[in-house]
Amino acid sequence: MSNTLSKYFLAIGAKRLSQVEVSSQRSNQHEINGIDKFKRIFGLEKALFETTYIKLDDDENKVASASGIMTWYDARENHPIRTEYRLYYSSNDVIKSANAGDLLVVGKLRNNKLAVIIASRGTTSEKQLLWLFGIAEVLDESMVKDFTSNTAEISFAGKYILSTLGFEIEETAPDYLEELLKRFGNSFPSTKIFSDFSRSTINGISPIDEPDKTLIMWLEREELLFKTLESFIVKEKLEKGFGEDGRNVDEFIQFSLSVQNRRKARAGYAFENNLALIFQINELQFSHEAATERNNRPDFLFPGIEQYHDQKFNVDLLTMLGVKTTAKDRWRQVLSEAAKVPNKHLITLEPAISKNQTEEMKASNLQLVIPEQLFSTYLLEQRDQLISLKNFIQIVRDKQKRSNKT
């Protein structure tokens, strides 16, 4: 099934927010100005759109969403020769939380609704939006991009970013449904069991020669098969209904939350499960979630917890790897783990982390490990600071050889 950006966005318009557009102290007009180029998206006639407003930030506490209306109109409609098109927005907390200089993206969706996305300036969220829509930078001028003829398949990184925006990536593998139901029935197995099955459906890749490619392929296949099973189970539950009359709202909300929580937890566990197997196949010695100081439990310690607590073991031969599917502001959590290892490693699936954050990681003696397929989402000057999973495995292997000689 084709999965292109045009499946989600027909077109987008982007600009930097000005003080008068977001500050109630400067203006109460609730309007986005300087966007005549948006005529390529909206045409010349007045139009009203149901709109989802999304505020992105690397601080999860500042992420917000709201529903409302947006109106496209010509403020100079009665002028004989002049036109001045604007977007009028309904009052909402997302716009209220925005600042001058933030990136504004107005996306026209296939259902004739709008997604208004605001990302704080200088954040990873902003950089991800620019990368997703193929925008080098947005300065003082507004700009538009049309995706109606876009035929390029969305990459792993693109799907990742779309998911953070709240879009459901509609991918299933119907050919596997019978086998999934035969093995697991109408319930979800443990993540480890599901990871094992998912990997068994892929052949022709080498975790030794191509660990980065292997990891991404395993994760993509597991996501695809999980969604296939989940879609069947959820549809059955929706048809059955909730509560005695089938319409119990509290039970429905509880079920919906369980679906979301299962998705988040499964993704993290799958990441760790697949990494652990790649390390095993590469004959690396390690401990997984073993206790260090203050009962901290780093995701991976090489060569292991026994060597970590051995006062005679050379600390230069210890390696710590934190695992975060999403880094954003959560990368700092790994800095307090494994105090004996001053220079730590973090592997993440987060594409297009901002230059500000990668510089801060470097200053904190944190080495970022990124699957090689995601390198292209980073600026050229950032890529020298990244190492691939294959690079990381070689670093650990070299240390392991040195420790085995002592």
VEXTOR-771157 format. One record per residue (C-alpha): chain; residue in three letters; x, y, z; residue number from 1. Coordinates in nm, 3 decimals. Example, Ala and Ser with C-alpha at 12.3 -4.5 7.8 and 13.67 -1.06 7.14 Angstrom:
BEGIN
ATOM fidren gumi      c1      c2      c3 nuro
ATOM      A  ala   1.230  -0.450   0.780    1
ATOM      A  ser   1.367  -0.106   0.714    2
END
This chain:
BEGIN
ATOM fidren gumi      c1      c2      c3 nuro
ATOM      A  met   0.000   0.000   0.000    1
ATOM      A  ser   0.142   0.338  -0.104    2
ATOM      A  asn   0.220   0.571   0.184    3
ATOM      A  thr   0.323   0.917   0.068    4
ATOM      A  leu   0.318   1.259   0.231    5
ATOM      A  ser   0.035   1.357  -0.005    6
ATOM      A  lys  -0.181   1.100   0.174    7
ATOM      A  tyr  -0.179   1.332   0.474    8
ATOM      A  phe  -0.106   1.683   0.339    9
ATOM      A  leu  -0.225   1.834   0.012   10
ATOM      A  ala  -0.016   2.145   0.070   11
ATOM      A  ile   0.142   2.351   0.346   12
ATOM      A  gly   0.216   2.716   0.404   13
ATOM      A  ala   0.486   2.827   0.648   14
ATOM      A  lys   0.602   3.149   0.809   15
ATOM      A  arg   0.751   3.290   1.126   16
ATOM      A  leu   0.501   3.431   1.373   17
ATOM      A  ser   0.527   3.801   1.445   18
ATOM      A  gln   0.469   3.974   1.777   19
ATOM      A  val   0.142   4.131   1.659   20
ATOM      A  glu   0.003   3.788   1.560   21
ATOM      A  val   0.049   3.619   1.897   22
ATOM      A  ser   0.060   3.890   2.165   23
ATOM      A  ser  -0.272   4.002   2.314   24
ATOM      A  gln  -0.089   4.311   2.439   25
ATOM      A  arg  -0.002   4.411   2.081   26
ATOM      A  ser  -0.322   4.304   1.906   27
ATOM      A  asn  -0.654   4.129   1.964   28
ATOM      A  gln  -0.722   4.068   1.596   29
ATOM      A  his  -0.653   3.692   1.602   30
ATOM      A  glu  -0.511   3.705   1.251   31
ATOM      A  ile  -0.216   3.564   1.060   32
ATOM      A  asn  -0.082   3.826   0.819   33
ATOM      A  gly   0.164   3.852   0.531   34
ATOM      A  ile   0.049   3.532   0.366   35
ATOM      A  asp  -0.064   3.631   0.017   36
ATOM      A  lys   0.137   3.332  -0.113   37
ATOM      A  phe  -0.115   3.107   0.063   38
ATOM      A  lys  -0.354   3.188  -0.224   39
ATOM      A  arg  -0.194   2.893  -0.402   40
ATOM      A  ile  -0.344   2.673  -0.129   41
ATOM      A  phe  -0.677   2.839  -0.052   42
ATOM      A  gly  -0.771   3.024  -0.370   43
ATOM      A  leu  -0.944   3.363  -0.379   44
ATOM      A  glu  -1.280   3.292  -0.216   45
ATOM      A  lys  -1.358   3.322   0.154   46
ATOM      A  ala  -1.355   2.982   0.325   47
ATOM      A  leu  -1.400   2.837   0.675   48
ATOM      A  phe  -1.208   2.530   0.792   49
ATOM      A  glu  -1.232   2.298   1.087   50
ATOM      A  thr  -0.885   2.319   1.236   51
ATOM      A  thr  -0.665   2.122   1.472   52
ATOM      A  tyr  -0.409   2.342   1.645   53
ATOM      A  ile  -0.088   2.173   1.762   54
ATOM      A  lys   0.191   2.326   1.971   55
ATOM      A  leu   0.522   2.138   1.965   56
ATOM      A  asp   0.812   2.180   2.202   57
ATOM      A  asp   1.102   1.968   2.325   58
ATOM      A  asp   0.961   2.012   2.677   59
ATOM      A  glu   0.671   1.763   2.690   60
ATOM      A  asn   0.490   1.985   2.941   61
ATOM      A  lys   0.459   2.258   2.677   62
ATOM      A  val   0.307   2.036   2.406   63
ATOM      A  ala  -0.062   2.113   2.353   64
ATOM      A  ser  -0.348   2.072   2.106   65
ATOM      A  ala  -0.688   2.229   2.055   66
ATOM      A  ser  -0.977   2.229   1.807   67
ATOM      A  gly  -1.128   2.535   1.646   68
ATOM      A  ile  -1.208   2.723   1.326   69
ATOM      A  met  -0.987   2.912   1.085   70
ATOM      A  thr  -1.120   3.155   0.823   71
ATOM      A  trp  -0.944   3.249   0.500   72
ATOM      A  tyr  -1.057   3.586   0.369   73
ATOM      A  asp  -0.954   3.901   0.185   74
ATOM      A  ala  -0.932   4.192   0.432   75
ATOM      A  arg  -0.944   4.434   0.133   76
ATOM      A  glu  -1.241   4.269  -0.033   77
ATOM      A  asn  -1.418   4.600  -0.093   78
ATOM      A  his  -1.110   4.778  -0.229   79
ATOM      A  pro  -1.121   4.818  -0.609   80
ATOM      A  ile  -0.763   4.704  -0.676   81
ATOM      A  arg  -0.593   4.592  -0.352   82
ATOM      A  thr  -0.609   4.252  -0.188   83
ATOM      A  glu  -0.474   4.143   0.151   84
ATOM      A  tyr  -0.544   3.785   0.243   85
ATOM      A  arg  -0.538   3.673   0.605   86
ATOM      A  leu  -0.625   3.376   0.823   87
ATOM      A  tyr  -0.850   3.449   1.117   88
ATOM      A  tyr  -0.811   3.200   1.402   89
ATOM      A  ser  -1.046   3.126   1.688   90
ATOM      A  ser  -0.901   3.191   2.033   91
ATOM      A  asn  -0.722   2.886   2.174   92
ATOM      A  asp  -0.448   2.792   2.420   93
ATOM      A  val  -0.211   2.678   2.144   94
ATOM      A  ile  -0.187   3.023   1.987   95
ATOM      A  lys  -0.176   3.184   2.330   96
ATOM      A  ser   0.134   2.979   2.417   97
ATOM      A  ala   0.317   3.077   2.096   98
ATOM      A  asn   0.596   3.333   2.078   99
ATOM      A  ala   0.719   3.566   1.809  100
ATOM      A  gly   0.970   3.383   1.589  101
ATOM      A  asp   0.809   3.042   1.634  102
ATOM      A  leu   0.758   2.839   1.318  103
ATOM      A  leu   0.399   2.825   1.191  104
ATOM      A  val   0.295   2.556   0.945  105
ATOM      A  val  -0.060   2.558   0.809  106
ATOM      A  gly  -0.135   2.225   0.646  107
ATOM      A  lys  -0.432   2.158   0.422  108
ATOM      A  leu  -0.545   1.800   0.476  109
ATOM      A  arg  -0.725   1.563   0.241  110
ATOM      A  asn  -1.051   1.594   0.438  111
ATOM      A  asn  -1.057   1.971   0.366  112
ATOM      A  lys  -0.959   2.041   0.725  113
ATOM      A  leu  -0.651   2.224   0.847  114
ATOM      A  ala  -0.369   2.133   1.081  115
ATOM      A  val  -0.201   2.440   1.228  116
ATOM      A  ile   0.133   2.338   1.376  117
ATOM      A  ile   0.350   2.571   1.582  118
ATOM      A  ala   0.703   2.474   1.687  119
ATOM      A  ser   0.918   2.675   1.926  120
ATOM      A  arg   1.219   2.831   1.760  121
ATOM      A  gly   1.547   2.640   1.785  122
ATOM      A  thr   1.387   2.316   1.903  123
ATOM      A  thr   1.414   1.963   1.768  124
ATOM      A  ser   1.040   1.979   1.693  125
ATOM      A  glu   1.101   2.277   1.463  126
ATOM      A  lys   1.388   2.103   1.286  127
ATOM      A  gln   1.177   1.791   1.234  128
ATOM      A  leu   0.898   1.994   1.070  129
ATOM      A  leu   1.145   2.163   0.837  130
ATOM      A  trp   1.292   1.825   0.740  131
ATOM      A  leu   0.955   1.653   0.696  132
ATOM      A  phe   0.828   1.917   0.454  133
ATOM      A  gly   1.160   1.964   0.275  134
ATOM      A  ile   1.211   2.322   0.388  135
ATOM      A  ala   1.566   2.451   0.428  136
ATOM      A  glu   1.463   2.741   0.651  137
ATOM      A  val   1.179   2.989   0.695  138
ATOM      A  leu   1.292   3.348   0.741  139
ATOM      A  asp   1.079   3.663   0.720  140
ATOM      A  glu   0.892   3.567   0.402  141
ATOM      A  ser   0.608   3.316   0.395  142
ATOM      A  met   0.633   3.016   0.163  143
ATOM      A  val   0.411   2.736   0.033  144
ATOM      A  lys   0.464   2.379  -0.091  145
ATOM      A  asp   0.226   2.160  -0.289  146
ATOM      A  phe   0.233   1.784  -0.224  147
ATOM      A  thr  -0.054   1.669  -0.445  148
ATOM      A  ser   0.184   1.512  -0.696  149
ATOM      A  asn   0.426   1.377  -0.438  150
ATOM      A  thr   0.488   1.004  -0.495  151
ATOM      A  ala   0.788   0.938  -0.269  152
ATOM      A  glu   0.728   0.677   0.001  153
ATOM      A  ile   0.752   0.814   0.354  154
ATOM      A  ser   1.069   0.696   0.524  155
ATOM      A  phe   1.108   0.560   0.877  156
ATOM      A  ala   1.197   0.912   0.995  157
ATOM      A  gly   0.896   1.063   0.817  158
ATOM      A  lys   0.657   0.817   0.981  159
ATOM      A  tyr   0.817   0.891   1.316  160
ATOM      A  ile   0.756   1.266   1.281  161
ATOM      A  leu   0.401   1.225   1.149  162
ATOM      A  ser   0.320   1.009   1.451  163
ATOM      A  thr   0.441   1.283   1.687  164
ATOM      A  leu   0.194   1.517   1.512  165
ATOM      A  gly  -0.091   1.281   1.596  166
ATOM      A  phe  -0.139   1.129   1.251  167
ATOM      A  glu  -0.227   0.761   1.240  168
ATOM      A  ile   0.009   0.582   1.001  169
ATOM      A  glu  -0.235   0.349   0.826  170
ATOM      A  glu  -0.027   0.043   0.747  171
ATOM      A  thr  -0.126  -0.319   0.791  172
ATOM      A  ala  -0.018  -0.653   0.644  173
ATOM      A  pro  -0.342  -0.847   0.574  174
ATOM      A  asp  -0.145  -1.145   0.438  175
ATOM      A  tyr  -0.009  -1.206   0.788  176
ATOM      A  leu  -0.339  -1.174   0.975  177
ATOM      A  glu  -0.430  -1.544   0.958  178
ATOM      A  glu  -0.088  -1.646   1.090  179
ATOM      A  leu  -0.105  -1.383   1.367  180
ATOM      A  leu  -0.447  -1.502   1.482  181
ATOM      A  lys  -0.338  -1.865   1.464  182
ATOM      A  arg  -0.039  -1.794   1.689  183
ATOM      A  phe  -0.179  -1.536   1.927  184
ATOM      A  gly  -0.558  -1.542   1.898  185
ATOM      A  asn  -0.745  -1.226   1.995  186
ATOM      A  ser  -0.485  -1.111   2.246  187
ATOM      A  phe  -0.142  -0.953   2.252  188
ATOM      A  pro   0.157  -1.171   2.341  189
ATOM      A  ser   0.453  -1.038   2.538  190
ATOM      A  thr   0.672  -0.794   2.347  191
ATOM      A  lys   0.962  -1.040   2.342  192
ATOM      A  ile   0.750  -1.317   2.188  193
ATOM      A  phe   0.609  -1.076   1.932  194
ATOM      A  ser   0.958  -0.945   1.848  195
ATOM      A  asp   1.079  -1.303   1.796  196
ATOM      A  phe   0.792  -1.378   1.557  197
ATOM      A  ser   0.834  -1.052   1.365  198
ATOM      A  arg   1.203  -1.114   1.307  199
ATOM      A  ser   1.128  -1.465   1.180  200
ATOM      A  thr   0.937  -1.314   0.886  201
ATOM      A  ile   1.249  -1.137   0.750  202
ATOM      A  asn   1.536  -1.303   0.569  203
ATOM      A  gly   1.844  -1.191   0.383  204
ATOM      A  ile   1.991  -0.934   0.625  205
ATOM      A  ser   2.294  -0.964   0.851  206
ATOM      A  pro   2.302  -0.818   1.204  207
ATOM      A  ile   2.681  -0.850   1.185  208
ATOM      A  asp   2.746  -0.688   0.846  209
ATOM      A  glu   2.454  -0.442   0.854  210
ATOM      A  pro   2.335  -0.390   1.212  211
ATOM      A  asp   2.182  -0.048   1.139  212
ATOM      A  lys   1.977  -0.171   0.843  213
ATOM      A  thr   1.882  -0.484   1.037  214
ATOM      A  leu   1.756  -0.285   1.337  215
ATOM      A  ile   1.535  -0.056   1.128  216
ATOM      A  met   1.396  -0.345   0.920  217
ATOM      A  trp   1.314  -0.544   1.235  218
ATOM      A  leu   1.145  -0.244   1.397  219
ATOM      A  glu   0.945  -0.156   1.085  220
ATOM      A  arg   0.826  -0.514   1.040  221
ATOM      A  glu   0.727  -0.545   1.405  222
ATOM      A  glu   0.534  -0.217   1.388  223
ATOM      A  leu   0.354  -0.333   1.074  224
ATOM      A  leu   0.256  -0.672   1.221  225
ATOM      A  phe   0.156  -0.519   1.554  226
ATOM      A  lys  -0.077  -0.274   1.379  227
ATOM      A  thr  -0.225  -0.561   1.179  228
ATOM      A  leu  -0.311  -0.756   1.494  229
ATOM      A  glu  -0.413  -0.445   1.685  230
ATOM      A  ser  -0.649  -0.332   1.408  231
ATOM      A  phe  -0.832  -0.666   1.417  232
ATOM      A  ile  -0.859  -0.673   1.798  233
ATOM      A  val  -0.968  -0.310   1.829  234
ATOM      A  lys  -1.232  -0.341   1.555  235
ATOM      A  glu  -1.379  -0.645   1.726  236
ATOM      A  lys  -1.398  -0.456   2.054  237
ATOM      A  leu  -1.558  -0.152   1.890  238
ATOM      A  glu  -1.823  -0.373   1.726  239
ATOM      A  lys  -1.896  -0.539   2.059  240
ATOM      A  gly  -1.927  -0.205   2.239  241
ATOM      A  phe  -1.854  -0.106   2.597  242
ATOM      A  gly  -2.052  -0.191   2.907  243
ATOM      A  glu  -2.389  -0.361   2.926  244
ATOM      A  asp  -2.555  -0.132   2.673  245
ATOM      A  gly  -2.245  -0.112   2.454  246
ATOM      A  arg  -2.214   0.265   2.503  247
ATOM      A  asn  -2.039   0.309   2.838  248
ATOM      A  val  -1.821   0.619   2.792  249
ATOM      A  asp  -1.589   0.554   3.088  250
ATOM      A  glu  -1.515   0.202   2.968  251
ATOM      A  phe  -1.451   0.331   2.617  252
ATOM      A  ile  -1.204   0.595   2.747  253
ATOM      A  gln  -1.028   0.335   2.959  254
ATOM      A  phe  -0.996   0.106   2.657  255
ATOM      A  ser  -0.865   0.391   2.439  256
ATOM      A  leu  -0.600   0.480   2.696  257
ATOM      A  ser  -0.494   0.117   2.722  258
ATOM      A  val  -0.441   0.107   2.345  259
ATOM      A  gln  -0.224   0.421   2.353  260
ATOM      A  asn  -0.022   0.305   2.654  261
ATOM      A  arg   0.037  -0.038   2.498  262
ATOM      A  arg   0.170   0.125   2.181  263
ATOM      A  lys   0.418   0.343   2.370  264
ATOM      A  ala   0.540   0.064   2.598  265
ATOM      A  arg   0.570  -0.188   2.315  266
ATOM      A  ala   0.781   0.046   2.102  267
ATOM      A  gly   1.035   0.096   2.381  268
ATOM      A  tyr   1.055  -0.274   2.470  269
ATOM      A  ala   1.084  -0.373   2.102  270
ATOM      A  phe   1.375  -0.132   2.058  271
ATOM      A  glu   1.559  -0.286   2.354  272
ATOM      A  asn   1.475  -0.647   2.258  273
ATOM      A  asn   1.609  -0.607   1.906  274
ATOM      A  leu   1.922  -0.427   2.023  275
ATOM      A  ala   1.993  -0.701   2.277  276
ATOM      A  leu   1.974  -0.968   2.007  277
ATOM      A  ile   2.202  -0.772   1.774  278
ATOM      A  phe   2.456  -0.742   2.056  279
ATOM      A  gln   2.432  -1.114   2.127  280
ATOM      A  ile   2.479  -1.207   1.761  281
ATOM      A  asn   2.785  -0.981   1.754  282
ATOM      A  glu   2.916  -1.169   2.060  283
ATOM      A  leu   2.924  -0.865   2.287  284
ATOM      A  gln   2.915  -0.921   2.662  285
ATOM      A  phe   2.662  -0.700   2.843  286
ATOM      A  ser   2.417  -0.662   3.130  287
ATOM      A  his   2.067  -0.532   3.073  288
ATOM      A  glu   1.905  -0.305   3.333  289
ATOM      A  ala   2.141  -0.412   3.612  290
ATOM      A  ala   2.159  -0.194   3.924  291
ATOM      A  thr   2.446   0.054   3.965  292
ATOM      A  glu   2.456   0.339   4.219  293
ATOM      A  arg   2.137   0.452   4.395  294
ATOM      A  asn   1.955   0.164   4.224  295
ATOM      A  asn   1.994   0.329   3.883  296
ATOM      A  arg   1.946   0.075   3.604  297
ATOM      A  pro   2.114   0.176   3.277  298
ATOM      A  asp   1.972  -0.003   2.975  299
ATOM      A  phe   2.300  -0.167   2.873  300
ATOM      A  leu   2.637  -0.201   3.047  301
ATOM      A  phe   2.936  -0.348   2.863  302
ATOM      A  pro   3.101  -0.588   2.941  303
ATOM      A  gly   2.867  -0.625   3.239  304
ATOM      A  ile   2.760  -0.538   3.591  305
ATOM      A  glu   3.017  -0.770   3.749  306
ATOM      A  gln   3.302  -0.577   3.588  307
ATOM      A  tyr   3.131  -0.249   3.676  308
ATOM      A  his   3.137  -0.331   4.049  309
ATOM      A  asp   3.488  -0.479   4.032  310
ATOM      A  gln   3.719  -0.217   4.184  311
ATOM      A  lys   4.016  -0.364   3.996  312
ATOM      A  phe   3.853  -0.346   3.654  313
ATOM      A  asn   3.977  -0.068   3.426  314
ATOM      A  val   3.692   0.186   3.406  315
ATOM      A  asp   3.814   0.294   3.060  316
ATOM      A  leu   3.693  -0.044   2.933  317
ATOM      A  leu   3.337   0.010   3.061  318
ATOM      A  thr   3.065   0.135   2.825  319
ATOM      A  met   2.714   0.248   2.909  320
ATOM      A  leu   2.436   0.273   2.651  321
ATOM      A  gly   2.103   0.441   2.722  322
ATOM      A  val   1.808   0.361   2.495  323
ATOM      A  lys   1.538   0.617   2.414  324
ATOM      A  thr   1.297   0.585   2.123  325
ATOM      A  thr   1.229   0.956   2.174  326
ATOM      A  ala   1.512   1.178   2.295  327
ATOM      A  lys   1.384   1.538   2.296  328
ATOM      A  asp   1.440   1.663   2.654  329
ATOM      A  arg   1.453   1.310   2.803  330
ATOM      A  trp   1.815   1.245   2.705  331
ATOM      A  arg   1.936   1.406   3.029  332
ATOM      A  gln   1.794   1.113   3.225  333
ATOM      A  val   2.085   0.890   3.126  334
ATOM      A  leu   2.348   1.131   3.263  335
ATOM      A  ser   2.287   1.018   3.622  336
ATOM      A  glu   2.321   0.648   3.542  337
ATOM      A  ala   2.647   0.452   3.579  338
ATOM      A  ala   2.853   0.715   3.761  339
ATOM      A  lys   3.179   0.526   3.697  340
ATOM      A  val   3.139   0.584   3.322  341
ATOM      A  pro   3.200   0.957   3.260  342
ATOM      A  asn   3.153   0.938   2.882  343
ATOM      A  lys   2.812   0.785   2.812  344
ATOM      A  his   2.634   0.671   2.497  345
ATOM      A  leu   2.269   0.714   2.399  346
ATOM      A  ile   2.096   0.544   2.107  347
ATOM      A  thr   1.769   0.693   1.986  348
ATOM      A  leu   1.532   0.675   1.689  349
ATOM      A  glu   1.472   1.052   1.708  350
ATOM      A  pro   1.542   1.211   1.367  351
ATOM      A  ala   1.663   1.567   1.312  352
ATOM      A  ile   1.762   1.655   1.668  353
ATOM      A  ser   1.839   2.026   1.683  354
ATOM      A  lys   2.194   2.155   1.671  355
ATOM      A  asn   2.140   2.319   2.010  356
ATOM      A  gln   2.065   1.982   2.168  357
ATOM      A  thr   2.345   1.788   2.001  358
ATOM      A  glu   2.590   2.057   2.114  359
ATOM      A  glu   2.454   2.031   2.468  360
ATOM      A  met   2.487   1.651   2.456  361
ATOM      A  lys   2.849   1.686   2.347  362
ATOM      A  ala   2.917   1.930   2.632  363
ATOM      A  ser   2.764   1.676   2.872  364
ATOM      A  asn   3.000   1.400   2.749  365
ATOM      A  leu   2.713   1.212   2.588  366
ATOM      A  gln   2.783   1.040   2.256  367
ATOM      A  leu   2.477   1.012   2.034  368
ATOM      A  val   2.428   0.680   1.853  369
ATOM      A  ile   2.191   0.702   1.555  370
ATOM      A  pro   2.093   0.430   1.305  371
ATOM      A  glu   2.274   0.519   0.985  372
ATOM      A  gln   1.948   0.559   0.788  373
ATOM      A  leu   1.864   0.865   1.001  374
ATOM      A  phe   2.192   1.050   0.943  375
ATOM      A  ser   2.042   1.236   0.646  376
ATOM      A  thr   1.792   1.411   0.876  377
ATOM      A  tyr   2.081   1.587   1.052  378
ATOM      A  leu   2.278   1.890   0.938  379
ATOM      A  leu   2.613   1.818   0.775  380
ATOM      A  glu   2.798   1.985   1.063  381
ATOM      A  gln   2.614   1.760   1.312  382
ATOM      A  arg   2.695   1.431   1.140  383
ATOM      A  asp   3.059   1.439   1.251  384
ATOM      A  gln   2.929   1.412   1.609  385
ATOM      A  leu   2.716   1.103   1.537  386
ATOM      A  ile   2.816   0.739   1.536  387
ATOM      A  ser   2.616   0.456   1.383  388
ATOM      A  leu   2.514   0.135   1.559  389
ATOM      A  lys   2.787  -0.043   1.361  390
ATOM      A  asn   3.044   0.209   1.487  391
ATOM      A  phe   2.924   0.159   1.843  392
ATOM      A  ile   2.949  -0.220   1.820  393
ATOM      A  gln   3.307  -0.189   1.696  394
ATOM      A  ile   3.396   0.042   1.986  395
ATOM      A  val   3.257  -0.207   2.239  396
ATOM      A  arg   3.418  -0.503   2.061  397
ATOM      A  asp   3.761  -0.335   2.071  398
ATOM      A  lys   3.724  -0.268   2.446  399
ATOM      A  gln   3.610  -0.624   2.503  400
ATOM      A  lys   3.919  -0.761   2.328  401
ATOM      A  arg   4.140  -0.540   2.544  402
ATOM      A  ser   3.965  -0.648   2.864  403
ATOM      A  asn   3.995  -1.017   2.772  404
ATOM      A  lys   4.374  -0.978   2.740  405
ATOM      A  thr   4.411  -0.843   3.095  406
END
